[in-house]
Structures are given as structure tokens and as C-alpha cells.
Amino acid sequence: MSKARRIQIFDTTLRDGEQAPGFTMNAEEKMQMAQQLARLGVDTIEAGFAAASPGDFDSVREIGHAMNGPMITSLCRTHFEDIDASAEALKGSPNWGIHIVIASSPLHMKHKLMMEPDAVLESSVRAVERARGYCGQVEFSAEDATRSEPEFLVKLFTETVKAGATVINIPDTVGYTTPTEYYELIDRIMNDVPGADQITVSVHCHNDLGMAVANSLAALRAGASQVECTINGIGERAGNASLEEIVMALKTRSKLFNLETGVQTEHLYQTSRLLTQITGMSVQSNKAIVGANAFAHEAGIHQDGVLKNPLTYEIMTPESVGIKSNKMVLGKHSGRHALADRLRELGYEVGGTELNRIFKEFKRLADLKKTVYDEDIEALVSQESAGQEGRYVLRSVNVSSGTHSTPTATVEMEVDGEIKRKACFGDGPVDAAMITIKEITGSRCSLTQYMVNAITGGTDALGEVTVSIEDGDKTATGRGADLDIVVASAKAFVSALNRLALRKARIQSL
């Protein structure tokens, strides 16, 4: 077999992924995710759309200047002001480029752009030339390429390559194509665009028909050298091609594809979990590679086979994606050492007071439910310590509500070391608890987001609550987990209040 061809992994979690409803991230969270993507070993991180807003501009700039490994890019339209904003945000970064996009299908050109093909071609060439005046790495994307006229695509890519594009991208923007069709299109681009073999040919597939990964793999076999994808497959509508699925397909079927990436696959699971913790949006249990059931076996015949030889039902090892195969079932008889060992298996190094806090919560939870799952433990880890430390400490919350009674909450808190108690009415038990906490803390913030997620199945499931609050121009997010959803809500709210107080203190100290 000839030497494996190296494929570039272009991650757009922070741009295309973040555009999807429910996946918005603040600048701090984007930076945290970018750092993890760098550890994962992706080649390019699309940090955002610098011209979209001042917040996006600042986030792109901060990520660009902080990263020393992956190339950092910013998306822009063919408008000069977009290109200039991207260049302004990223200039001085160690490794950066500009990504230009314009629609190329008859449908988009007529109804969205209201431009003739010749005008699109001229605008594209001028944009690439403008971008090359700023940097040496310029990617040009023909949006909705799979519904474009192939002859026009060839002409468009030919001229933009002449203008200086170092990467051409053929997106399946609406997830319309099939693997056979996509293979043929990429093959045509590779053969008909002069110099295509001297630049990077990239693909960007959406999952509207559930074929994003299959289409991406077909394109790579046709000669594409870069694939654009996201962690957990997040993105517009049904999402993008899943990074972890593409990478592990190439690794698991290496003899078939003879392609390789620079991704450190043992970090895949931890990267996936970080994204779910940041966004509060979990992956389904049967999600390939990183889902809760990806390496789980319940049927007796499967268990027997795996115990005799894991290859009977596992085509890759759990360790290869950052999960250990052998899982202990933790319960109320488990000790601190067993819990610490499981935490290490899940990728968390904790000790001292933090381990004591988690162990205390674990024992309380184990007394209330039959089985404590990995997801329960991760929820205990991700639970903001701000709910237990900081200006505000939640000591107890009790609620009373029912069909013929007014919801009432009684809360005891520690505020700057002073114990305070209060009871208030509300429209429901959660509302009553939050009103009481606001009264105790004197906060005038407003609740802008409230999400509840059952960590595991069953009526004894651990509930995880994520809240976002706003006070003037300052925002904060908090998370809390508990078997009692009202208590989880109170923990999340106190966590957010502590974060908000910390940000105010930082600003005042400047």
C-alpha cells in the first residue's frame, strides 16, 4: 500500500456550528472551545464572522492571537468591508487566513443575491484579490455548489484560483447531494480546474438528508484534501458533517481509504463533552463515536461476545476516542477511591476540596437512585462551584405548591458570610424559588434563558438546569444539577449570580 495521503481537518464549530439555534457561545466559551480544538489537533479553526458584530470581531481577534498551532480563519462575504474586518481582527496572529463565500447556484444568485452569473464571477475575483493583499491564505467557497451549474463552477474556481485563492471549497450547503453525485462533482473539479492539484480542495457538507459524513468521505476518495466539519455535527438545520465520525471512519477503515489526519483521537470524547457542557445541548445516546451507548452492551449475547473478544461487537476501541472500555457500576457502597478512578477515566483530574465536594454530592445522589451513571458524575463535576462558593452560597431551599395552593419558596442563603432567610410567593415552585433568591441577594437581573435536561432516563433521573441572566449590559450563565428540579434551578440561578458578581468586580478593579 502506498503512503497514506494527509487530509486537512477544518473545524467550523465556532462559526457554522454556533449559528445553529441553541448553540450560541460567549467569547469566554469560544476561547475555551478553541483551546480544546487545538489540543485535539485540527488544522484550521474557523473562529467566526468578524464583520457580523463587535462581539464576533473581538472573539475572532482574541482566538487568532491566542492560538499558536491551528490556522485561524474568519468568514466573510465578497464585500470589501467584510474582508477588511476579518483582516483587521486577525492581523498579527501567528497563523491566519480569510474565508470568502458567495452563492453560485441559479436559485441563490437569482432570488438571494439578485445578481447575474458574470457579476458573481467579477465580485468573487475582486474579493479574492483584496484578501490576498492582506494574507497568503485565502479560501473561496461557492455556496450551494451542489445545485450549481458544473460549467459555471469550473469557470468560477478557475478564475478565483488565478486571482490567488489557495483553497477552493465545494459546499453541499443544503445537504442535497448523494455520495455518487458528489464524487463525480469533486472529480470534475479536480480534473477541469487548472492547478487544482496544486491547491487545497475542500468540502463542506450539511446533513439535511443524513448523508453529510458519507458525502464527505466520497469527496475525499475523489481527491479532496480538506474536509470542513463540526464537533458533534452541530450546525444549521440538521447540522454539519460530524468531525468525530469522519476522523474515526478514516482511522478505522484505513486500508480502504488510505487517508490520515492529524487529529489526536483520544481527545474526541472530551472535546464532545466540553461542547455539550458549554451549550447545554446533549448528543443523543446512540450518537456514533461519542454517544452514551456507543460502547455500551446490554443484550446478553452481545455481552458474552465482547467479554470473549471485544472485536465481536466493537470495530474500534473505546480508548481510541478517549473512553475506557471497562466501566464499574457505581452506587451507594462505592468509596472515594472508586469515584476518583472513574473521574480519571472520564478525563477529569480532581482532588482535595473539589473531590470532597463531588464525593459528598455523589453519596447523596447514590442514596436516592439505584445506579449512578457516568452522565450523572459528569453533571456533578460540571456543576458550578459558584453555587457552593462565592458571594452567595445556597444552603437550603424548600417549596410548597399544589392544585389549590399558591406556590411558596423558603430559601436560606449565605450572603458575604451572613446567613439570610426569606420566603416568597411565585407563579410556580421554580419561579417562587428564584424570586426569593433575588429578594435575598438584592439582584435586579432578568432571566433570559431557562433550560432543563434529564441527564439519564427514568423517574430518578438527575436533572440539569442551565440559566442565563442579564443585568444591564452584563450577562452570565449558570448550571445546576439535582434530583429535585427546583433545587437544580436554584443552584443554577445562584451560580449565574456569582458569575455576574465576579464579572462586575473585575470591571470595577480595572
C-alpha positions as CSV (number, residue, x, y, z in Angstrom):
1,M,0.0,0.0,0.0
2,S,1.3,3.5,-0.9
3,K,1.8,6.1,1.9
4,A,-1.4,7.5,3.3
5,R,-2.5,10.9,1.9
6,R,-2.8,13.6,4.6
7,I,-6.2,15.2,5.0
8,Q,-6.7,18.6,6.5
9,I,-9.4,19.0,9.1
10,F,-11.1,22.4,9.1
11,D,-13.3,22.8,12.1
12,T,-16.2,25.3,11.9
13,T,-17.9,24.5,15.3
14,L,-17.3,28.1,16.4
15,R,-18.8,29.6,13.2
16,D,-21.3,27.4,11.4
17,G,-22.0,25.3,14.5
18,E,-22.5,28.3,16.7
19,Q,-25.1,29.7,14.2
20,A,-27.5,26.9,14.9
21,P,-30.4,27.7,17.3
22,G,-29.5,27.0,20.9
23,F,-25.7,26.7,20.3
24,T,-24.7,30.4,20.9
25,M,-21.4,30.8,22.9
26,N,-20.0,33.8,24.5
27,A,-16.4,34.9,24.0
28,E,-15.0,33.1,27.0
29,E,-16.7,29.8,26.0
30,K,-15.5,30.2,22.4
31,M,-11.9,30.6,23.6
32,Q,-12.3,27.5,25.9
33,M,-13.6,25.5,22.9
34,A,-10.8,26.8,20.6
35,Q,-8.1,25.8,23.1
36,Q,-9.6,22.3,23.2
37,L,-9.8,22.1,19.4
38,A,-6.1,23.0,19.3
39,R,-5.3,20.1,21.7
40,L,-7.4,17.8,19.5
41,G,-5.1,18.6,16.6
42,V,-7.4,20.2,14.0
43,D,-5.6,22.0,11.2
44,T,-7.9,25.0,10.9
45,I,-10.4,26.7,13.3
46,E,-13.0,29.0,11.7
47,A,-13.3,31.4,14.7
48,G,-16.4,33.3,13.5
49,F,-17.7,36.0,11.2
50,A,-15.7,39.1,12.2
51,A,-18.0,41.6,10.4
52,A,-21.2,40.2,12.0
53,S,-20.9,42.1,15.2
54,P,-18.4,43.8,17.6
55,G,-18.6,40.7,19.8
56,D,-17.8,38.4,16.9
57,F,-14.9,40.7,15.9
58,D,-13.4,40.7,19.4
59,S,-13.8,36.9,19.7
60,V,-12.1,36.2,16.3
61,R,-9.3,38.6,17.3
62,E,-8.7,37.0,20.7
63,I,-8.7,33.5,19.4
64,G,-6.5,34.4,16.5
65,H,-3.9,36.0,18.6
66,A,-4.0,33.2,21.3
67,M,-3.5,30.2,19.0
68,N,-0.1,29.1,18.0
69,G,-1.0,25.8,16.3
70,P,-4.0,25.7,14.0
71,M,-4.7,28.3,11.3
72,I,-7.4,30.7,12.4
73,T,-9.9,32.0,9.8
74,S,-12.8,34.4,9.7
75,L,-15.7,34.0,7.3
76,C,-16.7,37.0,5.1
77,R,-18.8,37.8,2.1
78,T,-17.3,39.2,-1.1
79,H,-18.0,42.7,0.3
80,F,-14.7,44.6,0.9
81,E,-15.9,45.8,4.3
82,D,-16.2,42.1,5.4
83,I,-12.8,41.3,4.1
84,D,-11.3,44.4,5.8
85,A,-12.9,43.5,9.1
86,S,-11.5,39.9,9.0
87,A,-8.0,41.2,8.2
88,E,-8.2,43.8,10.9
89,A,-9.3,41.2,13.5
90,L,-6.6,38.7,12.6
91,K,-3.6,40.7,11.5
92,G,-0.6,40.0,13.8
93,S,-1.9,36.5,14.6
94,P,0.7,33.7,14.3
95,N,-1.2,31.7,11.6
96,W,-4.3,33.1,9.9
97,G,-6.3,33.3,6.7
98,I,-9.5,34.7,5.2
99,H,-12.5,32.6,4.1
100,I,-14.7,34.2,1.4
101,V,-18.1,32.9,0.4
102,I,-20.7,33.8,-2.3
103,A,-23.6,31.8,-3.7
104,S,-23.2,30.1,-7.1
105,S,-26.4,28.2,-7.8
106,P,-29.0,29.7,-10.2
107,L,-31.6,29.7,-7.4
108,H,-29.4,31.6,-4.9
109,M,-28.0,34.0,-7.5
110,K,-31.5,35.0,-8.7
111,H,-33.5,35.0,-5.5
112,K,-31.0,35.8,-2.8
113,L,-28.2,37.8,-4.4
114,M,-30.3,39.2,-7.3
115,M,-27.1,39.0,-9.4
116,E,-26.2,37.7,-12.8
117,P,-23.5,35.0,-13.0
118,D,-21.0,37.4,-14.6
119,A,-21.5,39.8,-11.7
120,V,-20.9,37.0,-9.2
121,L,-17.7,36.0,-11.0
122,E,-16.4,39.5,-11.0
123,S,-17.3,40.1,-7.4
124,S,-15.5,36.8,-6.4
125,V,-12.3,37.6,-8.3
126,R,-12.1,41.1,-6.8
127,A,-12.8,39.8,-3.3
128,V,-10.0,37.2,-3.6
129,E,-7.6,39.8,-4.9
130,R,-8.5,42.1,-2.0
131,A,-8.0,39.3,0.6
132,R,-4.6,38.3,-0.9
133,G,-3.5,41.8,-0.4
134,Y,-3.8,41.1,3.4
135,C,-2.6,37.5,3.7
136,G,-1.3,34.4,1.9
137,Q,-4.1,32.0,2.8
138,V,-7.4,32.7,1.1
139,E,-10.2,30.2,0.8
140,F,-13.0,30.7,-1.7
141,S,-16.4,28.9,-1.2
142,A,-19.1,28.6,-3.8
143,E,-22.2,28.4,-1.6
144,D,-24.8,25.8,-2.8
145,A,-22.3,24.3,-5.1
146,T,-24.1,21.0,-5.4
147,R,-27.1,22.8,-7.0
148,S,-24.9,25.0,-9.2
149,E,-24.2,24.5,-12.9
150,P,-21.0,22.5,-13.1
151,E,-19.7,24.6,-16.1
152,F,-20.1,27.8,-14.1
153,L,-18.4,26.2,-11.0
154,V,-15.4,25.3,-13.1
155,K,-15.2,28.8,-14.5
156,L,-15.7,30.4,-11.1
157,F,-13.0,28.3,-9.4
158,T,-10.6,28.7,-12.4
159,E,-10.8,32.5,-12.1
160,T,-10.6,32.6,-8.3
161,V,-7.5,30.4,-8.3
162,K,-5.9,32.7,-10.9
163,A,-6.8,35.6,-8.5
164,G,-4.9,33.9,-5.7
165,A,-7.2,31.6,-3.9
166,T,-5.2,28.9,-2.1
167,V,-8.2,26.8,-1.1
168,I,-11.4,26.2,-3.1
169,N,-14.4,24.9,-1.2
170,I,-17.3,23.0,-2.8
171,P,-20.1,23.0,-0.2
172,D,-23.2,20.9,-0.2
173,T,-24.9,23.8,1.6
174,V,-28.4,22.3,1.9
175,G,-27.5,18.6,2.2
176,Y,-29.0,17.8,-1.2
177,T,-26.4,15.7,-2.9
178,T,-25.6,11.9,-2.7
179,P,-22.2,10.3,-2.4
180,T,-22.1,9.2,-6.0
181,E,-23.1,12.6,-7.3
182,Y,-20.7,14.4,-5.0
183,Y,-17.8,12.1,-6.0
184,E,-18.4,12.9,-9.7
185,L,-18.6,16.7,-9.0
186,I,-15.3,16.7,-7.0
187,D,-13.7,14.5,-9.6
188,R,-14.7,17.0,-12.3
189,I,-13.4,20.0,-10.3
190,M,-10.1,18.2,-9.8
191,N,-9.7,17.5,-13.5
192,D,-11.2,20.6,-15.1
193,V,-9.9,23.4,-12.9
194,P,-6.3,24.2,-13.9
195,G,-3.9,24.0,-10.9
196,A,-6.5,22.2,-8.7
197,D,-3.8,19.6,-7.8
198,Q,-1.6,22.4,-6.6
199,I,-4.0,23.9,-4.1
200,T,-6.3,22.6,-1.3
201,V,-9.7,21.3,-2.5
202,S,-12.1,21.5,0.4
203,V,-15.6,20.1,1.0
204,H,-18.3,21.3,3.5
205,C,-21.4,19.0,3.8
206,H,-24.7,19.5,5.6
207,N,-26.8,16.7,7.0
208,D,-30.4,17.5,5.7
209,L,-30.7,14.1,4.2
210,G,-28.5,12.4,6.7
211,M,-25.6,11.9,4.3
212,A,-23.1,14.6,5.4
213,V,-20.4,12.2,6.5
214,A,-21.0,9.8,3.6
215,N,-20.8,12.6,1.1
216,S,-17.6,14.0,2.8
217,L,-15.9,10.6,2.6
218,A,-16.9,10.2,-1.1
219,A,-15.4,13.6,-1.8
220,L,-12.1,12.6,-0.1
221,R,-11.9,9.5,-2.2
222,A,-12.4,11.6,-5.3
223,G,-9.3,13.7,-4.4
224,A,-10.5,16.4,-2.0
225,S,-7.8,17.2,0.6
226,Q,-9.7,19.1,3.2
227,V,-13.0,18.4,5.0
228,E,-15.0,21.0,6.9
229,C,-16.9,19.7,9.9
230,T,-18.0,20.3,13.4
231,I,-17.8,18.6,16.8
232,N,-21.0,16.5,17.4
233,G,-22.1,17.5,13.9
234,I,-23.7,20.7,15.1
235,G,-24.7,23.4,12.6
236,E,-27.5,25.0,10.6
237,R,-30.8,23.0,10.4
238,A,-29.8,19.2,10.6
239,G,-26.2,20.1,11.2
240,N,-22.8,19.6,9.5
241,A,-20.7,16.6,8.9
242,S,-19.5,15.2,12.3
243,L,-15.8,15.6,12.8
244,E,-15.5,12.6,15.1
245,E,-17.3,10.3,12.7
246,I,-15.2,11.4,9.7
247,V,-11.9,11.1,11.6
248,M,-12.8,7.7,13.0
249,A,-14.1,6.4,9.7
250,L,-10.7,7.2,8.1
251,K,-8.8,5.7,11.0
252,T,-10.9,2.5,11.4
253,R,-11.1,1.9,7.7
254,S,-7.5,3.0,6.9
255,K,-6.9,0.2,4.5
256,L,-9.9,1.2,2.4
257,F,-9.3,5.0,2.4
258,N,-5.5,5.1,2.8
259,L,-6.0,8.6,4.2
260,E,-4.9,10.1,7.6
261,T,-5.5,13.2,9.7
262,G,-3.5,14.9,12.4
263,V,-6.3,14.6,14.9
264,Q,-5.4,13.1,18.3
265,T,-8.4,10.8,18.5
266,E,-8.1,10.1,22.2
267,H,-9.3,13.6,22.8
268,L,-12.5,13.2,20.8
269,Y,-14.8,12.3,23.7
270,Q,-13.6,15.0,26.0
271,T,-14.0,17.6,23.2
272,S,-17.5,16.4,22.6
273,R,-18.4,16.6,26.3
274,L,-16.9,20.1,26.6
275,L,-19.2,21.3,23.8
276,T,-22.3,19.8,25.4
277,Q,-21.4,21.4,28.8
278,I,-20.8,24.8,27.2
279,T,-24.0,24.8,25.2
280,G,-26.3,22.7,27.4
281,M,-27.2,20.7,24.3
282,S,-26.5,17.0,24.7
283,V,-25.9,14.4,21.9
284,Q,-28.4,11.5,21.6
285,S,-27.4,8.3,23.3
286,N,-26.9,6.4,20.1
287,K,-24.7,9.1,18.5
288,A,-21.8,7.4,16.7
289,I,-18.4,7.6,18.4
290,V,-19.3,9.8,21.4
291,G,-22.8,8.9,22.4
292,A,-23.6,7.3,25.7
293,N,-24.4,3.9,24.1
294,A,-21.5,3.9,21.5
295,F,-19.6,1.4,23.6
296,A,-22.4,0.1,25.8
297,H,-23.7,-3.5,25.7
298,E,-26.9,-4.7,27.4
299,A,-28.1,-7.7,25.4
300,G,-26.7,-10.9,26.9
301,I,-25.4,-12.3,23.6
302,H,-23.5,-9.1,23.0
303,Q,-22.1,-9.0,26.5
304,D,-20.9,-12.6,26.1
305,G,-19.3,-11.9,22.8
306,V,-17.5,-8.8,24.0
307,L,-16.2,-10.5,27.1
308,K,-14.7,-13.2,24.9
309,N,-13.3,-10.9,22.3
310,P,-14.2,-7.1,22.1
311,L,-13.8,-7.3,18.3
312,T,-17.1,-9.3,18.0
313,Y,-19.1,-6.1,18.5
314,E,-16.6,-3.3,18.7
315,I,-15.0,-2.1,15.5
316,M,-12.8,0.4,17.4
317,T,-11.6,0.5,20.9
318,P,-13.2,2.9,23.4
319,E,-9.7,4.0,24.4
320,S,-9.1,5.3,20.8
321,V,-11.6,8.0,21.3
322,G,-10.9,8.8,25.0
323,I,-13.2,6.3,26.7
324,K,-12.1,3.3,28.8
325,S,-13.9,0.1,27.9
326,N,-14.4,-1.3,31.4
327,K,-17.0,0.5,33.4
328,M,-17.8,-0.1,37.0
329,V,-21.4,0.5,38.1
330,L,-21.2,3.0,40.9
331,G,-23.6,3.0,43.8
332,K,-24.0,3.9,47.4
333,H,-21.4,1.4,48.6
334,S,-18.7,2.8,46.4
335,G,-15.8,4.7,48.1
336,R,-13.9,7.8,47.4
337,H,-11.1,5.9,45.6
338,A,-13.6,4.2,43.2
339,L,-15.1,7.6,42.4
340,A,-11.7,9.2,41.8
341,D,-10.8,6.4,39.5
342,R,-14.0,6.8,37.4
343,L,-13.4,10.6,37.3
344,R,-9.9,9.9,35.8
345,E,-11.5,7.5,33.3
346,L,-13.8,10.3,32.2
347,G,-10.9,12.7,31.7
348,Y,-11.2,14.7,35.0
349,E,-8.2,15.2,37.3
350,V,-9.7,16.4,40.6
351,G,-8.6,16.2,44.2
352,G,-8.7,17.9,47.6
353,T,-11.7,20.0,48.3
354,E,-13.2,19.6,44.8
355,L,-13.1,15.8,45.1
356,N,-14.7,16.1,48.6
357,R,-17.5,18.2,47.2
358,I,-18.1,15.8,44.3
359,F,-18.0,12.8,46.6
360,K,-20.4,14.4,49.1
361,E,-22.9,15.1,46.3
362,F,-22.3,11.6,44.8
363,K,-23.1,9.8,48.1
364,R,-26.3,11.9,48.5
365,L,-27.3,11.0,44.9
366,A,-26.4,7.3,45.3
367,D,-28.7,7.1,48.3
368,L,-31.6,8.3,46.2
369,K,-31.2,6.3,43.0
370,K,-30.3,2.7,42.1
371,T,-27.5,3.4,39.7
372,V,-25.3,6.5,39.3
373,Y,-24.3,6.8,35.6
374,D,-21.3,8.4,34.0
375,E,-23.5,11.3,32.9
376,D,-24.6,11.8,36.5
377,I,-21.0,12.1,37.6
378,E,-20.1,14.5,34.8
379,A,-23.1,16.6,35.8
380,L,-21.7,16.7,39.4
381,V,-18.3,17.8,38.0
382,S,-19.7,20.5,35.7
383,Q,-22.0,21.8,38.4
384,E,-20.6,25.3,39.1
385,S,-18.8,25.5,42.4
386,A,-20.1,29.0,42.4
387,G,-23.3,27.5,43.7
388,Q,-21.4,26.5,46.8
389,E,-18.8,29.3,47.0
390,G,-18.5,33.0,46.3
391,R,-20.6,35.9,47.4
392,Y,-23.7,33.8,47.5
393,V,-24.0,30.2,49.0
394,L,-27.2,28.3,48.7
395,R,-27.8,26.5,52.0
396,S,-31.4,25.2,51.6
397,V,-34.5,25.6,49.5
398,N,-38.0,24.3,50.3
399,V,-41.1,24.8,48.2
400,S,-44.8,24.3,48.7
401,S,-47.2,24.1,45.7
402,G,-50.2,22.2,44.5
403,T,-53.5,22.4,42.7
404,H,-55.2,24.7,45.2
405,S,-52.3,26.4,46.9
406,T,-50.1,29.4,46.0
407,P,-46.5,28.3,45.2
408,T,-44.2,29.4,48.1
409,A,-40.5,29.0,48.5
410,T,-38.4,29.3,51.6
411,V,-34.7,29.8,51.0
412,E,-31.7,30.1,53.3
413,M,-28.5,31.6,51.9
414,E,-25.2,32.8,53.0
415,V,-24.5,36.3,51.5
416,D,-21.0,37.6,52.1
417,G,-20.8,35.3,55.1
418,E,-24.1,36.4,56.6
419,I,-27.0,33.9,56.9
420,K,-30.2,35.2,55.4
421,R,-33.7,33.5,55.2
422,K,-36.7,34.6,53.3
423,A,-40.0,33.2,51.9
424,C,-41.8,34.5,48.8
425,F,-44.7,33.5,46.5
426,G,-44.4,32.8,42.8
427,D,-46.3,31.7,39.7
428,G,-44.8,28.2,40.2
429,P,-42.3,26.5,42.5
430,V,-39.3,27.4,40.4
431,D,-40.5,31.0,40.0
432,A,-41.0,31.3,43.7
433,A,-37.5,30.0,44.4
434,M,-35.9,32.4,42.0
435,I,-37.9,35.4,43.3
436,T,-36.9,34.5,46.9
437,I,-33.2,34.3,45.9
438,K,-33.5,37.7,44.1
439,E,-35.0,39.2,47.3
440,I,-32.2,37.8,49.5
441,T,-29.4,38.9,47.2
442,G,-31.0,42.2,46.1
443,S,-30.4,41.4,42.5
444,R,-32.5,43.1,39.8
445,C,-31.4,40.8,37.0
446,S,-33.8,39.3,34.5
447,L,-33.9,35.7,33.4
448,T,-33.2,35.4,29.6
449,Q,-32.9,31.6,29.2
450,Y,-34.0,28.6,31.2
451,M,-33.3,25.0,30.0
452,V,-33.9,21.7,31.7
453,N,-32.2,18.4,30.7
454,A,-32.7,14.9,32.1
455,I,-29.2,13.5,32.4
456,T,-30.3,9.9,32.3
457,G,-33.6,8.1,31.8
458,G,-36.1,7.0,34.4
459,T,-38.1,8.9,37.0
460,D,-35.0,9.1,39.3
461,A,-33.0,10.9,36.6
462,L,-30.7,13.7,37.6
463,G,-32.0,16.9,36.3
464,E,-29.6,19.5,34.9
465,V,-30.7,23.2,34.6
466,T,-29.0,25.9,32.6
467,V,-30.0,29.5,33.1
468,S,-28.9,32.8,31.6
469,I,-29.4,36.1,33.3
470,E,-29.0,39.8,32.3
471,D,-28.3,42.9,34.3
472,G,-27.9,45.9,32.2
473,D,-25.2,45.2,29.6
474,K,-23.8,42.2,31.6
475,T,-24.8,38.6,31.2
476,A,-23.9,35.4,32.9
477,T,-24.8,31.7,32.6
478,G,-25.1,29.1,35.4
479,R,-25.7,25.4,35.7
480,G,-27.0,23.2,38.5
481,A,-27.9,19.5,38.8
482,D,-30.1,17.7,41.3
483,L,-32.7,15.0,41.5
484,D,-35.1,17.8,42.5
485,I,-35.6,20.1,39.6
486,V,-36.4,23.1,41.8
487,V,-33.2,22.7,43.7
488,A,-31.3,22.3,40.5
489,S,-32.9,25.5,39.3
490,A,-31.9,27.3,42.4
491,K,-28.3,26.1,42.2
492,A,-28.1,27.2,38.6
493,F,-29.5,30.7,39.4
494,V,-27.1,31.2,42.3
495,S,-24.2,30.0,40.1
496,A,-25.2,32.6,37.5
497,L,-25.5,35.4,40.2
498,N,-22.0,34.5,41.4
499,R,-20.6,34.7,37.9
500,L,-22.3,38.0,37.4
501,A,-20.9,39.4,40.7
502,L,-17.4,38.2,39.7
503,R,-17.6,40.0,36.3
504,K,-18.8,43.2,38.0
505,A,-15.9,43.0,40.4
506,R,-13.4,42.5,37.7
507,I,-14.7,45.5,35.8
508,Q,-14.6,47.7,38.9
509,S,-11.0,46.7,39.5
510,L,-9.9,47.8,36.1
